[in-house]
């Protein structure tokens, strides 16, 4: 009996200590909880919102959402990529399933966040964990939707104010990003008809997440009708190459060629600022290489960089800004290999995204699809051999944006 009493007494004491410890944690200052929550994953934070009102108010606070997003962007886990895969299954009437997974840059391993849907989507923009998706098909008009895969939320945008957007004989670009001045997310849509009409005008509209409506802009966007058509002549998907510091960036194209050999040549950087809603232009660095050259745009740390490769050489320039003046600085220069040249040549036709990363041994690589290119020895290595029907990779970071408010609904998914 004494043993039982002693055991019961010790367990009771242990229980009281645990209760006391939980009570102490419960009354930690809000700023301490903010620091703790800021390092947690979105999936965990969504669950913690249900614990108590004080935790919910901390997690739902807009300032906390910004703090969490900033920490996610500089976290060691920033090498995550968004991988979209299209597979074909005969038993489904539509014949395909759209699959999105989050994978690491160095190994293409799949840690989490799987999304499946038996519809066809195209990725039009990616900013702060939010994806701008365009749903297309033969039985309905295109639909623009903003997704957040981290908290499983989606927001269907109202119909576009331009009939040209639904016309297959028209071209359009649709970009998505964050305007730092208004601190708001924007979708910018520009449409134009393909007909050779000198009176043809570009249509320009902006959707803001705070207003949740389209606003037609009649003051233009700082770009001519002719240049708009020429700029996207070699870009079948009408997608920008890189989003960086509140602007969408493209390679500007100029046709060139002799003896009847016509090709598209990148000559300058084209940027669309989300705050001013204007285009700006900047000449690309001269490679001094008359042979066939392919260009890609990507990020190195906090800088915008471009990579060019030909049969002879490969170069990387970094865009630096000093006192409002922008200029290109040569960051890397070396030789190229036949395997590397063929790799980037094949992906240039698909408007693929390139990623830069450093491996454990310090070697520098460029990721292009499921293959990586070693800048030092010019070798090409294959990753993700199990990935089938690969489509594209995009930068990805977790975010709490859209998890509450804006009329967002649960993102539909299928196992």
MARMI-496536 format. One record per residue: x, y, z of N, C-alpha, C in turn; residue number from 1. Coordinates in steps of 0.05 Angstrom, whole numbers, plus 5000, padded with zeros to 4 digits. Layout:
# MARMI-496536
   nX   nY   nZ  caX  caY  caZ   cX   cY   cZ   k
    X    Y    Z    X    Y    Z    X    Y    Z NUM
...
This chain:
# MARMI-496536
   nX   nY   nZ  caX  caY  caZ   cX   cY   cZ   k
 5016 4976 5000 5000 5000 5000 5017 5025 5000   1
 5040 5024 5014 5057 5047 5015 5068 5054 4988   2
 5075 5032 4973 5086 5036 4946 5066 5049 4928   3
 5041 5039 4930 5020 5050 4913 5016 5080 4920   4
 5016 5086 4945 5012 5113 4954 5034 5131 4945   5
 5058 5120 4947 5082 5135 4938 5081 5140 4908   6
 5074 5120 4893 5073 5122 4864 5051 5142 4856   7
 5028 5140 4870 5007 5159 4863 5014 5187 4870   8
 5028 5190 4892 5037 5217 4900 5057 5229 4880   9
 5076 5212 4870 5096 5222 4851 5083 5229 4824  10
 5064 5213 4815 5051 5219 4790 5034 5244 4791  11
 5021 5248 4815 5006 5272 4819 5023 5297 4819  12
 5047 5294 4831 5065 5316 4832 5076 5323 4804  13
 5081 5301 4789 5091 5305 4761 5069 5319 4744  14
 5044 5311 4748 5022 5324 4733 5020 5353 4740  15
 5022 5360 4766 5021 5387 4774 5043 5404 4762  16
 5067 5392 4760 5089 5406 4748 5084 5412 4718  17
 5073 5393 4704 5067 5397 4676 5046 5418 4672  18
 5025 5418 4689 5004 5438 4687 5015 5466 4693  19
 5033 5467 4713 5045 5492 4719 5062 5503 4696  20
 5077 5484 4683 5094 5491 4660 5077 5502 4637  21
 5054 5488 4631 5037 5497 4610 5025 5524 4616  22
 5018 5529 4641 5007 5554 4649 5027 5577 4645  23
 5052 5571 4652 5073 5591 4648 5076 5598 4618  24
 5075 5577 4601 5078 5582 4572 5054 5598 4562  25
 5031 5592 4573 5007 5606 4563 5008 5636 4566  26
 5022 5645 4587 5023 5673 4593 5049 5686 4585  27
 5063 5675 4565 5086 5688 4554 5078 5714 4540  28
 5095 5734 4539 5088 5759 4525 5082 5754 4496  29
 5064 5769 4483 5057 5765 4455 5081 5767 4436  30
 5101 5785 4443 5124 5788 4425 5141 5762 4425  31
 5141 5747 4448 5155 5722 4448 5141 5701 4431  32
 5114 5700 4433 5099 5682 4416 5103 5689 4386  33
 5105 5714 4380 5109 5722 4352 5136 5711 4342  34
 5157 5713 4358 5183 5702 4350 5182 5672 4346  35
 5167 5658 4364 5165 5629 4362 5149 5621 4336  36
 5126 5634 4332 5109 5627 4310 5123 5634 4283  37
 5140 5654 4283 5151 5663 4257 5169 5642 4244  38
 5179 5623 4259 5197 5602 4248 5182 5576 4242  39
 5156 5576 4246 5141 5552 4241 5130 5551 4213  40
 5123 5527 4204 5112 5524 4177 5083 5533 4177  41
 5073 5540 4153 5046 5549 4150 5025 5529 4159  42
 5030 5504 4152 5012 5482 4159 5008 5481 4190  43
 5030 5485 4205 5028 5484 4234 5014 5509 4244  44
 5019 5532 4232 5007 5557 4242 4977 5556 4238  45
 4968 5545 4216 4939 5543 4211 4925 5527 4233  46
 4939 5506 4242 4927 5490 4264 4928 5505 4291  47
 4950 5520 4296 4953 5534 4321 4933 5557 4324  48
 4922 5566 4302 4901 5587 4303 4877 5578 4319  49
 4872 5552 4320 4849 5541 4334 4853 5536 4364  50
 4877 5541 4374 4883 5536 4402 4869 5556 4420  51
 4873 5582 4415 4861 5602 4431 4859 5628 4415  52
 4844 5647 4426 4839 5673 4412 4865 5689 4410  53
 4881 5689 4430 4906 5705 4430 4925 5695 4408  54
 4928 5668 4405 4945 5658 4384 4934 5664 4357  55
 4907 5662 4354 4895 5668 4329 4899 5697 4321  56
 4897 5715 4340 4901 5744 4334 4929 5750 4325  57
 4949 5735 4337 4977 5739 4330 4982 5729 4302  58
 4972 5706 4295 4977 5694 4269 4963 5708 4247  59
 4939 5719 4253 4923 5733 4232 4932 5762 4228  60
 4949 5772 4245 4958 5800 4243 4974 5804 4217  61
 4968 5825 4201 4982 5829 4176 5012 5833 4180  62
 5020 5846 4203 5049 5850 4208 5063 5823 4212  63
 5049 5804 4226 5061 5778 4230 5063 5763 4203  64
 5043 5766 4186 5044 5752 4160 5069 5762 4144  65
 5075 5788 4145 5098 5799 4131 5124 5789 4144  66
 5125 5787 4171 5149 5777 4185 5154 5748 4177  67
 5133 5732 4178 5136 5704 4171 5145 5700 4142  68
 5134 5716 4124 5141 5714 4096 5170 5721 4091  69
 5179 5742 4105 5207 5751 4102 5227 5730 4112  70
 5220 5717 4135 5237 5696 4146 5238 5671 4127  71
 5215 5665 4115 5214 5642 4097 5232 5647 4072  72
 5233 5672 4063 5248 5678 4039 5278 5676 4044  73
 5287 5680 4068 5316 5679 4074 5324 5654 4089  74
 5305 5636 4093 5310 5612 4108 5328 5593 4092  75
 5341 5575 4106 5358 5555 4092 5341 5537 4074  76
 5315 5536 4079 5297 5520 4063 5289 5534 4037  77
 5301 5556 4031 5293 5572 4008 5298 5558 3981  78
 5314 5536 3982 5319 5522 3957 5296 5504 3948  79
 5273 5507 3960 5250 5493 3951 5240 5504 3924  80
 5231 5486 3907 5221 5494 3881 5192 5484 3878  81
 5177 5497 3862 5151 5488 3855 5152 5472 3829  82
 5145 5447 3830 5146 5430 3807 5118 5423 3798  83
 5112 5429 3773 5086 5421 3761 5090 5399 3742  84
 5073 5378 3745 5076 5354 3728 5049 5348 3716  85
 5049 5340 3691 5024 5332 3677 5027 5302 3670  86
 5009 5286 3681 5009 5257 3674 4983 5250 3660  87
 4984 5228 3645 4961 5220 3630 4951 5193 3640  88
 4925 5192 3647 4913 5168 3657 4889 5161 3639  89
 4889 5138 3628 4869 5130 3608 4840 5129 3619  90
 4838 5121 3645 4811 5117 3656 4796 5143 3660  91
 4810 5166 3660 4796 5191 3663 4786 5202 3636  92
 4762 5213 3636 4751 5222 3610 4768 5244 3597  93
 4779 5262 3614 4794 5284 3602 4823 5275 3595  94
 4831 5253 3606 4857 5241 3598 4881 5251 3613  95
 4879 5270 3631 4903 5280 3645 4896 5289 3673  96
 4916 5290 3690 4914 5300 3717 4936 5320 3721  97
 4929 5344 3731 4949 5365 3736 4960 5362 3765  98
 4986 5358 3767 4998 5352 3793 5019 5373 3799  99
 5020 5383 3824 5040 5402 3833 5052 5392 3859 100
 5078 5392 3860 5092 5384 3885 5115 5403 3891 101
 5123 5405 3916 5145 5421 3925 5170 5404 3927 102
 5192 5412 3914 5216 5396 3914 5240 5413 3919 103
 5262 5401 3927 5287 5415 3933 5303 5420 3908 104
 5319 5442 3908 5334 5449 3884 5357 5430 3878 105
 5370 5420 3899 5395 5405 3894 5389 5376 3886 106
 5368 5364 3898 5363 5336 3894 5336 5330 3880 107
 5319 5350 3879 5291 5347 3869 5275 5327 3886 108
 5284 5324 3911 5269 5307 3930 5243 5321 3936 109
 5222 5305 3942 5195 5316 3947 5189 5316 3977 110
 5191 5339 3990 5185 5340 4019 5156 5341 4026 111
 5139 5356 4011 5112 5360 4019 5095 5374 3997 112
 5070 5381 4006 5052 5398 3990 5046 5387 3962 113
 5029 5367 3962 5020 5355 3937 4992 5365 3929 114
 4989 5373 3904 4963 5382 3894 4957 5367 3869 115
 4932 5357 3867 4924 5343 3843 4896 5354 3834 116
 4892 5356 3808 4867 5365 3798 4863 5355 3770 117
 4840 5344 3763 4836 5333 3736 4827 5355 3717 118
 4840 5378 3717 4835 5400 3699 4862 5409 3688 119
 4861 5425 3667 4885 5436 3655 4889 5465 3665 120
 4913 5470 3676 4919 5497 3685 4946 5505 3674 121
 4951 5531 3672 4977 5541 3665 4985 5562 3686 122
 5010 5560 3694 5020 5578 3715 5028 5605 3702 123
 5016 5627 3710 5020 5653 3698 5036 5672 3716 124
 5038 5666 3742 5053 5684 3760 5058 5670 3786 125
 5079 5679 3800 5087 5666 3825 5100 5688 3842 126
 5087 5695 3865 5098 5716 3882 5089 5711 3911 127
 5109 5710 3929 5104 5708 3958 5086 5684 3965 128
 5090 5662 3952 5074 5638 3958 5047 5637 3944 129
 5040 5658 3930 5015 5659 3915 5020 5653 3885 130
 5003 5637 3874 5005 5629 3846 4982 5640 3830 131
 4987 5652 3807 4966 5660 3789 4963 5638 3768 132
 4940 5625 3768 4935 5602 3751 4913 5610 3731 133
 4916 5600 3707 4896 5604 3686 4885 5577 3678 134
 4859 5573 3682 4846 5548 3676 4835 5550 3647 135
 4842 5532 3631 4834 5532 3603 4821 5505 3595 136
 4807 5506 3573 4795 5481 3564 4776 5487 3541 137
 4767 5466 3528 4750 5470 3504 4721 5476 3512 138
 4713 5469 3537 4685 5472 3544 4680 5497 3562 139
 4700 5514 3566 4695 5538 3582 4716 5559 3575 140
 4710 5584 3582 4728 5606 3577 4750 5606 3597 141
 4773 5619 3591 4795 5620 3610 4786 5633 3637 142
 4796 5622 3659 4791 5632 3686 4817 5637 3700 143
 4820 5660 3712 4843 5667 3728 4837 5663 3757 144
 4855 5649 3771 4852 5643 3799 4878 5647 3814 145
 4877 5657 3838 4901 5659 3855 4900 5636 3875 146
 4922 5621 3876 4924 5598 3894 4945 5603 3916 147
 4940 5592 3939 4960 5589 3960 4961 5560 3968 148
 4981 5545 3959 4983 5517 3965 4989 5511 3994 149
 5003 5530 4008 5011 5525 4036 4987 5523 4054 150
 4968 5542 4051 4944 5541 4069 4919 5531 4054 151
 4923 5522 4029 4901 5509 4013 4878 5529 4009 152
 4884 5553 3999 4863 5572 3994 4865 5581 3965 153
 4842 5589 3954 4840 5598 3926 4821 5621 3924 154
 4826 5639 3905 4808 5662 3900 4804 5665 3870 155
 4779 5662 3862 4772 5664 3833 4769 5694 3826 156
 4784 5703 3806 4782 5731 3798 4757 5735 3781 157
 4745 5760 3783 4722 5766 3766 4729 5765 3737 158
 4709 5763 3719 4715 5762 3690 4731 5786 3681 159
 4749 5781 3661 4765 5802 3650 4747 5822 3635 160
 4753 5849 3637 4736 5869 3624 4740 5870 3594 161
 4759 5855 3583 4765 5857 3554 4755 5831 3540 162
 4738 5834 3519 4730 5810 3504 4753 5797 3490 163
 4774 5812 3483 4797 5801 3469 4811 5779 3485 164
 4808 5779 3512 4821 5759 3529 4810 5731 3522 165
 4785 5730 3514 4772 5704 3508 4773 5697 3479 166
 4786 5713 3463 4788 5708 3434 4814 5694 3427 167
 4812 5672 3414 4836 5657 3407 4853 5671 3387 168
 4842 5691 3373 4858 5706 3353 4872 5731 3366 169
 4873 5732 3392 4886 5754 3406 4909 5744 3423 170
 4928 5761 3427 4951 5756 3445 4947 5771 3471 171
 4958 5761 3492 4957 5775 3517 4980 5766 3535 172
 4987 5784 3553 5005 5776 3575 4991 5782 3601 173
 4996 5765 3621 4983 5768 3647 5005 5764 3668 174
 5011 5785 3684 5033 5783 3703 5022 5788 3731 175
 5035 5777 3751 5026 5778 3778 5050 5785 3796 176
 5045 5805 3814 5067 5813 3832 5057 5831 3854 177
 5076 5842 3869 5070 5859 3893 5079 5887 3888 178
 5062 5907 3893 5068 5935 3890 5077 5946 3917 179
 5102 5953 3920 5113 5961 3946 5101 5988 3955 180
 5094 6006 3937 5083 6032 3945 5056 6030 3958 181
 5038 6015 3945 5011 6011 3956 5009 5987 3974 182
 5031 5971 3976 5031 5946 3992 5007 5928 3985 183
 5004 5923 3959 4982 5907 3950 4991 5889 3927 184
 4978 5867 3924 4984 5848 3902 4967 5856 3878 185
 4979 5854 3854 4966 5863 3830 4969 5841 3808 186
 4948 5840 3792 4949 5825 3767 4946 5845 3744 187
 4966 5846 3726 4965 5865 3704 4961 5849 3678 188
 4940 5857 3663 4932 5843 3639 4934 5862 3615 189
 4947 5854 3594 4949 5869 3569 4941 5851 3546 190
 4922 5860 3531 4912 5844 3508 4915 5860 3482 191
 4918 5846 3460 4921 5858 3434 4913 5838 3412 192
 4900 5848 3391 4892 5830 3370 4916 5824 3352 193
 4915 5801 3339 4937 5793 3321 4936 5805 3294 194
 4914 5816 3286 4911 5826 3259 4930 5850 3254 195
 4940 5852 3230 4958 5873 3222 4942 5899 3217 196
 4932 5910 3238 4916 5934 3236 4931 5958 3249 197
 4938 5978 3233 4953 6001 3244 4938 6016 3266 198
 4911 6013 3267 4896 6026 3287 4891 6009 3312 199
 4902 5985 3312 4898 5967 3334 4910 5980 3360 200
 4896 5977 3381 4904 5989 3407 4908 5967 3427 201
 4926 5971 3446 4929 5953 3468 4909 5959 3490 202
 4899 5939 3503 4881 5942 3525 4896 5935 3551 203
 4893 5952 3571 4910 5951 3595 4892 5952 3619 204
 4892 5931 3636 4875 5930 3660 4891 5919 3684 205
 4883 5928 3708 4897 5920 3732 4877 5910 3753 206
 4883 5887 3764 4866 5876 3785 4882 5878 3811 207
 4871 5890 3832 4884 5892 3858 4870 5875 3878 208
 4886 5861 3895 4875 5842 3914 4858 5856 3935 209
 4866 5881 3943 4851 5895 3964 4823 5904 3954 210
 4822 5913 3928 4796 5921 3917 4780 5898 3905 211
 4794 5877 3897 4782 5853 3885 4765 5861 3861 212
 4777 5877 3843 4763 5884 3819 4783 5894 3798 213
 4774 5893 3772 4791 5902 3751 4787 5933 3747 214
 4809 5946 3742 4809 5975 3735 4823 5979 3709 215
 4808 5990 3689 4819 5994 3663 4836 6020 3663 216
 4861 6017 3652 4879 6040 3651 4879 6051 3623 217
 4873 6076 3620 4872 6089 3593 4896 6106 3587 218
 4915 6107 3606 4938 6124 3603 4962 6109 3591 219
 4958 6085 3581 4980 6070 3569 4998 6058 3589 220
 5019 6044 3579 5038 6031 3598 5067 6035 3589 221
 5072 6055 3573 5099 6061 3565 5111 6043 3545 222
 5095 6031 3528 5105 6013 3507 5088 6015 3483 223
 5100 6013 3459 5085 6016 3435 5072 5990 3426 224
 5052 5993 3408 5038 5969 3397 5057 5951 3382 225
 5074 5962 3365 5092 5946 3349 5113 5932 3366 226
 5123 5946 3386 5143 5933 3402 5131 5911 3419 227
 5107 5915 3428 5093 5894 3444 5092 5868 3428 228
 5084 5870 3403 5082 5846 3387 5109 5833 3382 229
 5130 5849 3377 5156 5839 3371 5169 5827 3396 230
 5163 5838 3420 5176 5829 3444 5168 5801 3451 231
 5144 5793 3444 5134 5766 3452 5132 5747 3428 232
 5146 5754 3406 5144 5738 3382 5156 5710 3386 233
 5176 5708 3403 5189 5682 3408 5180 5670 3434 234
 5160 5680 3447 5151 5670 3473 5122 5660 3471 235
 5118 5635 3464 5091 5625 3459 5073 5625 3483 236
 5084 5624 3508 5068 5623 3532 5062 5651 3543 237
 5074 5672 3532 5070 5699 3541 5075 5702 3571 238
 5096 5690 3581 5103 5691 3609 5128 5707 3613 239
 5130 5721 3635 5154 5736 3641 5175 5717 3650 240
 5201 5724 3647 5223 5707 3653 5230 5706 3683 241
 5225 5729 3697 5234 5730 3725 5219 5752 3739 242
 5211 5747 3764 5199 5767 3781 5220 5775 3802 243
 5225 5801 3805 5246 5810 3823 5240 5839 3832 244
 5240 5843 3859 5237 5869 3871 5214 5885 3859 245
 5191 5874 3859 5167 5888 3851 5164 5893 3821 246
 5177 5878 3804 5175 5881 3775 5178 5855 3761 247
 5164 5853 3739 5166 5829 3721 5186 5836 3699 248
 5204 5817 3693 5226 5822 3674 5224 5802 3651 249
 5229 5812 3627 5231 5796 3602 5257 5802 3588 250
 5263 5785 3569 5284 5792 3549 5270 5805 3525 251
 5279 5829 3517 5268 5842 3494 5280 5829 3469 252
 5263 5824 3449 5271 5810 3424 5272 5829 3401 253
 5292 5826 3384 5294 5840 3359 5300 5819 3337 254
 5285 5819 3315 5291 5800 3294 5318 5806 3280 255
 5333 5786 3273 5358 5791 3259 5363 5767 3240 256
 5382 5770 3223 5389 5748 3205 5398 5757 3178 257
 5411 5740 3164 5420 5746 3137 5418 5721 3120 258
 5418 5725 3094 5416 5703 3074 5391 5687 3079 259
 5370 5701 3088 5344 5687 3091 5342 5672 3117 260
 5363 5671 3134 5362 5657 3160 5352 5677 3181 261
 5327 5672 3190 5314 5690 3208 5314 5678 3236 262
 5321 5693 3256 5320 5684 3284 5315 5708 3302 263
 5308 5702 3327 5303 5722 3347 5328 5726 3364 264
 5335 5751 3368 5358 5758 3384 5350 5775 3408 265
 5359 5767 3432 5354 5783 3456 5374 5807 3456 266
 5363 5830 3458 5379 5855 3457 5378 5871 3483 267
 5356 5869 3498 5354 5886 3522 5335 5874 3543 268
 5337 5885 3567 5320 5876 3589 5295 5894 3589 269
 5272 5881 3590 5246 5895 3592 5234 5890 3619 270
 5226 5911 3633 5216 5908 3661 5189 5923 3663 271
 5170 5911 3677 5144 5923 3682 5141 5926 3712 272
 5142 5951 3722 5141 5956 3750 5111 5956 3760 273
 5106 5942 3782 5079 5939 3791 5069 5963 3806 274
 5087 5980 3816 5078 6005 3830 5071 6026 3809 275
 5089 6032 3790 5084 6053 3770 5067 6043 3747 276
 5066 6016 3743 5051 6004 3721 5062 6013 3694 277
 5088 6016 3692 5101 6025 3668 5124 6006 3660 278
 5130 6005 3634 5152 5989 3624 5177 6006 3624 279
 5200 5994 3629 5226 6007 3626 5244 5988 3611 280
 5266 5998 3598 5283 5983 3581 5312 5988 3588 281
 5328 5967 3585 5357 5969 3590 5372 5950 3571 282
 5393 5959 3559 5408 5943 3540 5422 5920 3555 283
 5424 5897 3541 5438 5874 3552 5468 5878 3547 284
 5485 5865 3563 5514 5867 3558 5521 5853 3532 285
 5543 5863 3520 5552 5852 3494 5570 5828 3499 286
 5563 5805 3488 5578 5781 3492 5602 5779 3473 287
 5603 5796 3452 5625 5795 3432 5627 5767 3420 288
 5605 5754 3417 5605 5727 3406 5584 5726 3384 289
 5592 5722 3360 5574 5723 3337 5560 5696 3333 290
 5567 5676 3348 5555 5650 3344 5528 5650 3359 291
 5513 5628 3355 5487 5625 3367 5489 5625 3397 292
 5473 5642 3410 5475 5646 3439 5447 5644 3451 293
 5445 5632 3475 5419 5629 3489 5421 5643 3516 294
 5400 5657 3523 5399 5673 3547 5379 5663 3567 295
 5385 5665 3593 5367 5658 3614 5369 5679 3637 296
 5348 5682 3652 5347 5701 3674 5341 5686 3700 297
 5354 5694 3722 5350 5681 3747 5360 5699 3770 298
 5359 5690 3794 5367 5705 3818 5392 5693 3831 299
 5410 5710 3838 5433 5702 3855 5432 5718 3881 300
 5422 5705 3902 5419 5719 3927 5398 5741 3924 301
 5405 5766 3929 5387 5788 3926 5392 5804 3901 302
 5403 5792 3880 5409 5806 3855 5398 5791 3832 303
 5390 5807 3811 5381 5796 3786 5405 5789 3768 304
 5405 5766 3756 5428 5757 3740 5418 5746 3714 305
 5435 5747 3693 5429 5734 3668 5453 5716 3660 306
 5446 5695 3646 5466 5675 3638 5464 5672 3608 307
 5487 5672 3594 5488 5668 3565 5508 5645 3560 308
 5501 5629 3540 5518 5606 3533 5518 5602 3503 309
 5541 5597 3492 5544 5592 3464 5562 5567 3461 310
 5570 5560 3437 5587 5537 3433 5615 5542 3445 311
 5622 5567 3449 5649 5574 3457 5651 5581 3487 312
 5633 5598 3497 5635 5609 3524 5609 5610 3538 313
 5610 5614 3564 5587 5619 3581 5593 5642 3600 314
 5574 5659 3605 5578 5683 3622 5554 5688 3639 315
 5559 5700 3663 5538 5709 3681 5543 5738 3688 316
 5523 5755 3684 5524 5783 3692 5504 5787 3714 317
 5511 5805 3733 5494 5812 3755 5486 5841 3752 318
 5461 5847 3756 5451 5875 3754 5455 5889 3780 319
 5471 5910 3780 5477 5925 3804 5465 5953 3801 320
 5456 5964 3824 5444 5990 3824 5458 6008 3844 321
 5468 6030 3836 5482 6049 3853 5473 6077 3847 322
 5461 6090 3868 5451 6118 3866 5431 6121 3843 323
 5413 6100 3840 5393 6101 3819 5402 6092 3792 324
 5428 6088 3788 5439 6079 3762 5443 6049 3762 325
 5433 6036 3741 5435 6007 3738 5456 6001 3718 326
 5472 5980 3724 5493 5972 3705 5499 5942 3709 327
 5509 5929 3687 5515 5901 3688 5544 5897 3697 328
 5549 5878 3715 5575 5870 3724 5581 5841 3718 329
 5603 5835 3704 5610 5808 3698 5617 5793 3723 330
 5601 5772 3730 5604 5757 3754 5619 5730 3750 331
 5615 5719 3726 5629 5694 3719 5633 5693 3689 332
 5656 5681 3681 5662 5677 3653 5679 5652 3650 333
 5671 5635 3631 5685 5610 3627 5678 5597 3601 334
 5688 5574 3596 5683 5559 3572 5656 5544 3574 335
 5647 5533 3552 5622 5517 3552 5628 5490 3540 336
 5610 5472 3544 5612 5445 3532 5589 5440 3513 337
 5593 5419 3497 5572 5412 3478 5547 5403 3492 338
 5550 5387 3514 5527 5377 3529 5512 5401 3543 339
 5527 5420 3554 5515 5443 3566 5500 5461 3546 340
 5513 5465 3523 5500 5481 3503 5474 5469 3493 341
 5474 5443 3488 5450 5429 3479 5428 5429 3500 342
 5436 5428 3526 5417 5428 3548 5401 5455 3547 343
 5415 5477 3547 5402 5503 3548 5388 5510 3521 344
 5399 5499 3499 5386 5503 3474 5358 5490 3473 345
 5356 5466 3483 5330 5452 3483 5310 5466 3502 346
 5320 5476 3525 5301 5489 3544 5295 5517 3536 347
 5310 5529 3518 5303 5557 3510 5277 5557 3494 348
 5272 5535 3480 5247 5534 3464 5223 5532 3482 349
 5226 5522 3506 5204 5517 3525 5200 5540 3545 350
 5216 5561 3542 5215 5584 3560 5219 5574 3589 351
 5238 5556 3594 5242 5544 3620 5256 5564 3639 352
 5251 5559 3665 5263 5576 3686 5289 5563 3695 353
 5310 5579 3700 5336 5570 3709 5340 5579 3738 354
 5353 5561 3754 5358 5567 3782 5388 5564 3788 355
 5398 5581 3805 5426 5580 3813 5427 5569 3842 356
 5446 5551 3847 5450 5541 3874 5479 5531 3877 357
 5488 5531 3902 5515 5521 3909 5512 5495 3924 358
 5527 5474 3916 5526 5448 3930 5543 5449 3955 359
 5543 5427 3970 5558 5425 3995 5588 5430 3992 360
 5599 5420 3970 5628 5423 3965 5635 5451 3954 361
 5616 5469 3952 5621 5496 3943 5619 5500 3913 362
 5615 5479 3897 5613 5482 3868 5587 5496 3861 363
 5587 5511 3840 5564 5527 3831 5550 5514 3808 364
 5523 5513 3809 5508 5499 3789 5484 5517 3780 365
 5475 5511 3756 5451 5522 3745 5431 5499 3740 366
 5408 5500 3752 5387 5480 3748 5370 5488 3725 367
 5366 5470 3706 5349 5474 3683 5332 5448 3679 368
 5307 5449 3687 5291 5425 3686 5301 5405 3707 369
 5303 5380 3699 5313 5359 3717 5343 5355 3715 370
 5357 5373 3702 5386 5371 3698 5400 5395 3710 371
 5425 5392 3718 5441 5414 3729 5466 5416 3713 372
 5476 5441 3711 5500 5447 3696 5521 5459 3714 373
 5545 5445 3716 5567 5454 3733 5582 5476 3719 374
 5583 5500 3730 5597 5522 3717 5627 5518 3715 375
 5639 5503 3733 5668 5500 3733 5677 5480 3712 376
 5666 5455 3713 5675 5434 3694 5656 5430 3671 377
 5634 5445 3669 5615 5444 3647 5601 5418 3644 378
 5600 5402 3665 5587 5376 3663 5557 5379 3668 379
 5541 5361 3656 5513 5360 3660 5505 5336 3676 380
 5490 5339 3697 5481 5317 3714 5451 5316 3714 381
 5441 5291 3714 5412 5286 3713 5402 5281 3742 382
 5380 5294 3749 5367 5290 3775 5338 5283 3770 383
 5325 5273 3791 5296 5268 3789 5289 5249 3766 384
 5303 5226 3765 5297 5207 3744 5269 5195 3745 385
 5257 5195 3769 5231 5184 3772 5208 5203 3763 386
 5215 5228 3757 5195 5247 3749 5188 5242 3720 387
 5162 5239 3716 5152 5234 3689 5134 5257 3680 388
 5132 5262 3654 5116 5283 3642 5122 5309 3655 389
 5148 5316 3658 5156 5340 3671 5148 5365 3654 390
 5139 5386 3667 5131 5410 3653 5149 5434 3660 391
 5150 5442 3685 5166 5465 3692 5172 5467 3722 392
 5192 5483 3729 5199 5489 3756 5196 5519 3761 393
 5187 5526 3785 5185 5554 3792 5195 5558 3821 394
 5205 5582 3828 5212 5588 3856 5187 5586 3873 395
 5190 5578 3898 5167 5575 3915 5175 5581 3944 396
 5158 5595 3958 5162 5600 3987 5135 5598 4001 397
 5135 5589 4026 5110 5586 4041 5100 5614 4049 398
 5073 5617 4051 5062 5643 4057 5035 5639 4070 399
 5028 5659 4088 5001 5660 4100 4982 5678 4086 400
 4992 5691 4065 4975 5710 4050 4951 5695 4038 401
 4928 5706 4041 4903 5694 4030 4890 5674 4049 402
 4903 5667 4072 4892 5646 4088 4866 5655 4102 403
 4863 5681 4105 4838 5692 4117 4831 5718 4103 404
 4806 5721 4097 4796 5745 4084 4797 5743 4054 405
 4790 5764 4040 4789 5767 4011 4768 5748 3999 406
 4752 5735 4015 4732 5716 4005 4744 5691 3993 407
 4768 5684 4002 4782 5660 3991 4768 5635 4001 408
 4767 5615 3984 4755 5589 3990 4776 5567 3992 409
 4768 5544 4003 4786 5522 4004 4793 5513 3976 410
 4819 5507 3972 4829 5499 3946 4820 5470 3941 411
 4805 5465 3919 4797 5437 3914 4821 5420 3905 412
 4822 5397 3915 4843 5378 3907 4832 5350 3907 413
 4845 5332 3893 4836 5305 3890 4859 5286 3897 414
 4854 5266 3914 4875 5247 3921 4884 5231 3898 415
